[in-house]
Amino acid sequence: MTDGASASHTDAETAQIRAAVRALCADFPGAYWRAHDSARTYPVEFVEALTKAGYLAALVPEEYGGSGLGLATTAAILEEVHASGANGAACHAQMYILGTILRHGSDAQKAQWLPGIASGELRLQAFGVTEPTSGTDTLALRTTAERHGDDYVINGQKVWTSRAEHSDLMLVLARTTPRDEIEKRTDGLSVLLVDMRAALDNGLTIRPIRTMINHATTEVFFDDLRIPTANLIGEADKGFRYILDGMNAERVLIAAECIGDCRWFTEKSVAYAGERKVFGRPIGQNQGIQFPIARAYAQGEAAALMVRRAAELFDAGEPCGAEANMAKLLAGEASWAAAESCLQTHGGYGFAEEYDVERKFRETRLYQIAPISTNLILAYLAEHVLGLPRSY
């Protein structure tokens, strides 16, 4: 998102950022998150605190009021958020969505939108890609954007568009040229920036979806929504390759959150196993308790190395599709293994809300299927890395 020189930070500087994030998150303990989880409400205070501290503008260049950090440092921020027991899903999209604008937006678009995003005046939290009929088959999406003079008219539907109710801006991937008129499968799609403040109830409708976790996700409907052609990001019909930058960043940052979850679960497991006594001794003395915790810890530490590698490649402007996908795969599996061992270690108490284990257990389970499922990652690696025949 920034060049390697400006994005580089020493380990000491990153350590200072990590410590500052931990201190901020300490003001939002488990009781805060349990309350929002129970009421299914958006953690406004937490998002505002991250915004005020400048963390949500981490990737915005300094000339636009941001911090100009690289993806590796930004990943460390989200890792610490999750390691503290919090949930970055309330606002993490602003970080990875920015990749499309920073790398492919015009100077005029950056000047128009980035300062407000950096200051917190504007929230860019919504990313409209997935559709009910196509799912992760992005090239089969049906939402259209037809040009009419100085406007694009958008019609269609998106689903699993998280934070749409709490965002001012949304990036939308829509078809601008019919599939039967394009030569390459990846052509014909464009990225458009929608100002949701003007669009809501004026061609844009948002409907919340109640889910197993408090994820503020929605389905979004476009009915003859008109937006200026000036809101087209990059070239028309070339949008698919633009969002890949955002998707790679998304995988790395989600993987970093999984590493944070893994460390939170491991810390909880070790503490409980050391203090809980059954049959006259700590349960942590039993190998049946020790081994799952130790194995999940090893998985998490190994996955963290891949997350770091993928982020460094991204910051250097190098291809990182394979590494970003492997980071997401390995970190997601590690966090789930740590969640399983933590719940098992706590036994019945793991299901009690006051321990926060069941909340985090639900939260980290999501990352086996989102933002991309483990099976699709394996299919990608098989075809694009190992050269096996395409399976889908």
C-alpha positions in Angstrom: 0.0 0.0 0.0 3.0 2.1 0.5 6.5 1.5 -0.8 8.9 -0.6 1.1 11.1 2.2 2.2 8.3 4.3 3.8 6.5 1.2 5.2 9.5 -0.3 7.1 9.6 0.0 10.8 12.1 -1.4 13.3 11.1 -4.2 15.7 11.4 -1.7 18.5 9.0 0.8 16.8 6.5 -2.0 16.2 6.9 -3.2 19.8 5.9 0.3 20.9 2.8 0.3 18.7 1.9 -3.1 20.1 2.2 -1.9 23.6 0.1 1.2 22.9 -2.6 -1.0 21.3 -2.7 -3.3 24.3 -3.1 -0.3 26.6 -6.0 1.0 24.5 -7.7 -2.3 24.5 -7.4 -2.6 28.3 -10.1 0.1 28.5 -12.5 -2.4 26.8 -12.5 -5.5 28.9 -14.5 -8.7 28.5 -17.6 -7.2 30.1 -17.7 -4.5 27.4 -17.6 -7.1 24.6 -20.1 -9.4 26.3 -22.6 -6.6 26.6 -22.3 -5.7 22.9 -22.4 -9.4 22.0 -25.6 -10.0 24.0 -27.4 -6.9 22.7 -26.0 -7.4 19.1 -24.9 -3.8 19.1 -22.0 -2.1 17.3 -19.0 -1.2 19.6 -19.0 2.5 18.7 -16.8 3.5 21.6 -14.1 1.0 20.7 -14.1 2.0 17.0 -13.9 5.7 18.0 -11.0 5.0 20.3 -9.1 3.2 17.5 -9.9 6.1 15.1 -8.8 8.8 17.6 -5.5 6.9 18.2 -4.9 6.8 14.4 -4.9 3.1 14.1 -7.7 2.9 11.5 -5.7 5.3 9.3 -2.5 3.2 9.6 -2.2 2.6 5.9 -3.2 6.1 4.8 -0.2 8.1 3.6 1.0 10.9 5.8 0.3 13.5 3.2 -3.4 12.7 3.6 -3.4 12.7 7.4 -2.6 9.0 8.0 0.3 7.2 9.6 1.8 5.8 6.3 2.5 2.4 7.9 3.0 -0.8 6.0 0.8 -3.9 6.1 3.2 -5.7 8.4 2.8 -3.1 11.1 -0.9 -2.8 10.5 -1.2 -6.6 11.0 0.6 -6.2 14.3 -2.1 -3.7 15.4 -5.0 -6.2 14.6 -3.1 -9.1 16.2 -2.9 -7.2 19.5 -6.5 -6.2 19.3 -7.5 -9.9 19.2 -4.9 -11.0 21.6 -6.5 -8.6 24.1 -9.8 -10.4 23.8 -11.4 -7.7 21.6 -12.7 -8.1 18.0 -11.3 -6.1 15.1 -14.1 -7.2 12.8 -16.0 -4.1 13.8 -13.6 -1.9 11.8 -10.8 -4.0 10.1 -12.3 -3.6 6.6 -11.2 0.1 6.5 -7.6 -1.1 6.6 -7.7 -3.6 3.7 -10.3 -1.9 1.5 -7.9 1.1 1.3 -5.6 -1.0 -0.9 -7.8 -0.6 -3.9 -8.0 3.2 -3.5 -4.4 3.7 -2.6 -3.1 1.7 -5.5 -5.6 2.4 -8.2 -7.5 5.6 -7.2 -6.8 8.9 -8.9 -5.0 11.8 -7.2 -8.3 13.6 -7.1 -10.1 10.7 -5.5 -7.4 10.3 -2.9 -7.5 14.0 -2.1 -11.3 13.9 -1.9 -11.7 10.9 0.4 -8.6 10.0 2.3 -8.3 13.0 4.6 -11.8 12.4 5.9 -11.1 8.7 6.3 -7.9 9.4 8.2 -9.5 11.9 10.6 -12.5 9.7 11.3 -15.0 12.1 9.7 -15.7 9.3 7.1 -15.9 5.6 7.6 -14.9 3.3 4.7 -16.1 0.0 6.2 -18.2 -1.7 3.6 -17.0 -3.9 0.7 -19.8 -5.1 -1.7 -18.5 -8.1 -3.6 -20.3 -11.3 -2.5 -23.8 -12.0 -4.0 -26.5 -14.6 -3.1 -26.2 -16.5 -6.3 -22.5 -16.4 -6.9 -20.9 -16.6 -3.4 -17.1 -16.8 -3.9 -17.5 -17.2 -7.6 -16.8 -13.5 -8.0 -16.6 -13.5 -11.8 -20.2 -14.7 -11.9 -21.7 -11.7 -10.1 -24.8 -10.2 -11.5 -24.9 -6.7 -10.0 -24.6 -4.2 -12.9 -23.5 -0.7 -13.3 -24.6 0.9 -16.6 -23.3 4.2 -17.7 -25.8 6.9 -18.4 -24.1 10.2 -19.2 -22.1 11.4 -16.2 -23.6 8.7 -14.0 -23.5 4.9 -13.4 -26.8 3.3 -12.6 -26.3 0.3 -10.3 -28.8 -2.5 -9.9 -28.4 -5.8 -8.0 -27.8 -7.3 -4.6 -24.9 -8.0 -2.3 -24.9 -10.2 0.7 -22.6 -10.6 3.8 -21.7 -6.9 3.4 -20.5 -6.3 6.9 -20.7 -2.9 8.6 -22.9 -1.4 5.9 -25.1 0.2 8.6 -22.0 1.8 10.2 -20.2 3.0 7.2 -20.3 6.2 5.1 -18.6 4.8 2.1 -18.7 1.5 0.3 -16.6 0.0 -2.5 -18.8 -2.0 -4.9 -17.7 -4.5 -7.5 -20.2 -4.5 -10.4 -20.4 -5.7 -14.0 -20.0 -2.9 -16.5 -19.8 -5.0 -19.6 -22.0 -8.2 -20.1 -20.1 -11.5 -19.9 -20.9 -12.4 -23.5 -19.1 -9.2 -24.7 -15.8 -9.8 -23.0 -12.8 -11.8 -24.2 -11.2 -12.6 -20.8 -13.2 -13.9 -17.8 -11.6 -11.4 -15.5 -12.7 -8.4 -17.6 -16.0 -6.5 -17.5 -16.1 -5.8 -13.8 -15.5 -2.3 -12.3 -14.9 -0.9 -8.8 -17.1 2.0 -7.8 -17.1 4.1 -4.6 -20.6 4.7 -3.2 -21.3 7.6 -0.9 -23.9 5.8 1.3 -25.0 8.9 3.1 -26.6 10.2 -0.1 -27.6 6.7 -1.4 -29.5 5.3 1.6 -33.2 5.1 0.8 -32.4 6.7 -2.5 -31.7 3.6 -4.5 -29.8 1.8 -1.7 -31.5 -0.4 0.9 -29.7 -2.2 3.8 -31.2 -5.2 5.7 -29.4 -6.6 8.7 -28.7 -10.4 8.9 -28.7 -11.9 12.4 -25.9 -14.4 12.7 -24.2 -16.6 15.3 -21.8 -13.8 16.1 -22.2 -10.1 16.6 -20.7 -9.3 13.2 -23.0 -6.4 12.0 -23.4 -8.0 8.6 -26.1 -7.2 6.1 -27.6 -7.7 2.6 -27.6 -4.6 0.4 -30.0 -3.9 -2.5 -29.3 -1.5 -5.4 -32.4 -0.2 -7.3 -31.4 2.3 -10.0 -28.8 3.9 -7.7 -27.1 6.7 -9.5 -23.5 7.6 -8.7 -21.1 10.0 -10.5 -18.7 8.5 -13.1 -16.0 10.3 -11.1 -16.5 7.6 -8.5 -15.1 4.9 -10.8 -11.8 3.6 -9.3 -9.2 3.1 -12.0 -10.3 1.9 -15.5 -13.7 0.6 -16.3 -13.9 -3.2 -16.8 -10.5 -3.8 -15.0 -11.9 -3.9 -11.4 -11.3 -7.5 -10.7 -7.6 -7.2 -10.6 -7.9 -4.1 -8.5 -9.8 -5.8 -5.7 -7.1 -8.6 -5.6 -4.9 -6.1 -3.9 -7.6 -5.6 -1.3 -8.2 -9.4 -1.0 -4.5 -10.2 -0.4 -4.3 -7.5 2.3 -7.6 -8.8 3.7 -6.2 -12.4 4.0 -3.0 -11.1 5.7 -4.9 -8.9 8.2 -7.5 -11.6 9.0 -4.6 -14.1 9.5 -3.0 -11.6 11.9 -6.3 -11.5 13.9 -6.3 -15.3 14.0 -2.8 -15.2 15.5 -4.1 -12.8 18.1 -7.0 -15.1 18.9 -4.6 -18.1 19.1 -2.5 -16.3 21.7 -5.6 -15.2 23.7 -6.9 -18.7 23.8 -3.5 -20.1 24.7 -3.0 -17.6 27.5 -6.5 -18.4 28.9 -5.9 -22.1 28.6 -2.5 -22.0 30.4 -3.9 -19.8 33.2 -6.9 -22.0 33.9 -5.1 -25.2 33.6 -2.6 -24.0 36.1 -5.1 -22.9 38.7 -8.0 -25.4 38.3 -7.5 -28.4 40.6 -9.3 -31.7 40.2 -8.4 -34.9 42.1 -6.0 -32.9 44.2 -3.8 -31.5 41.5 -3.8 -28.9 38.7 -5.4 -30.2 35.5 -2.5 -28.7 33.6 -0.3 -31.5 35.0 -2.2 -34.0 32.8 -0.8 -34.5 29.3 -4.3 -34.8 27.9 -4.7 -31.1 28.8 -1.1 -30.1 28.0 -0.7 -31.6 24.6 -3.6 -29.8 22.7 -2.6 -26.5 24.2 1.1 -27.0 23.3 0.2 -28.2 19.7 -2.1 -25.2 19.1 0.7 -22.9 20.4 3.2 -24.4 18.0 0.7 -24.0 15.1 0.1 -20.4 16.0 3.8 -19.5 16.2 4.5 -21.2 12.8 1.5 -19.5 11.2 2.8 -16.1 12.5 5.9 -16.5 10.5 3.9 -17.0 7.3 1.8 -13.9 8.2 4.9 -11.9 8.5 6.3 -13.2 5.3 3.2 -12.4 3.3 3.0 -8.9 4.8 6.6 -8.2 4.0 6.1 -9.3 0.4 3.0 -7.1 0.1 4.8 -4.1 1.5 7.6 -4.6 -1.0 5.2 -4.7 -3.9 6.0 -8.3 -4.7 3.5 -11.0 -5.7 2.1 -12.5 -2.5 -1.1 -14.4 -3.5 0.2 -17.8 -2.4 1.7 -16.5 0.9 -1.4 -14.5 1.8 -3.6 -17.5 1.2 -1.3 -19.8 3.2 -1.1 -17.3 6.0 -4.9 -17.2 6.2 -5.2 -21.0 6.0 -2.6 -21.8 8.6 -3.5 -19.0 11.0 -7.2 -19.8 10.8 -6.5 -23.5 11.6 -4.2 -22.5 14.5 -6.8 -20.2 16.1 -9.5 -22.9 15.8 -7.2 -25.5 17.3 -6.5 -23.1 20.2 -10.2 -22.4 20.6 -11.0 -26.1 20.7 -8.3 -26.8 23.3 -9.3 -23.7 25.4 -13.0 -24.8 25.5 -12.0 -28.3 26.4 -9.6 -27.2 29.1 -12.4 -25.1 30.7 -14.9 -27.8 30.5 -18.4 -26.6 31.4 -17.1 -23.2 32.4 -16.0 -22.6 28.8 -19.7 -22.3 28.0 -20.3 -19.7 30.6 -20.4 -16.2 29.2 -18.4 -14.6 31.9 -15.3 -16.5 30.9 -15.4 -15.0 27.3 -14.3 -18.4 25.9 -17.6 -19.2 24.2 -17.7 -15.7 22.6 -14.2 -15.9 21.2 -14.9 -19.5 20.2 -17.8 -18.4 18.0 -15.9 -15.4 16.6 -12.8 -17.4 15.5 -14.8 -20.2 13.9 -15.9 -17.7 11.2 -12.4 -17.7 9.7 -12.7 -21.2 8.5 -15.1 -19.9 5.9 -14.6 -16.2 5.6 -13.3 -14.1 3.9 -12.5 -17.3 1.9 -13.0 -20.9 2.9 -10.2 -23.2 3.6 -11.2 -25.5 0.7 -10.9 -22.7 -1.8 -7.5 -21.8 -0.5 -6.4 -25.4 -1.0 -7.8 -25.4 -4.5 -5.9 -22.2 -5.2 -2.7 -23.6 -4.0 -3.2 -26.8 -5.9 -3.8 -25.1 -9.2 -1.7 -21.9 -9.1 1.2 -23.1 -7.0 1.5 -26.8 -7.5 0.3 -26.8 -11.2 -2.5 -29.4 -10.7 -5.6 -29.3 -13.0 -8.3 -26.7 -12.1 -10.9 -28.3 -10.0 -13.7 -25.7 -10.4 
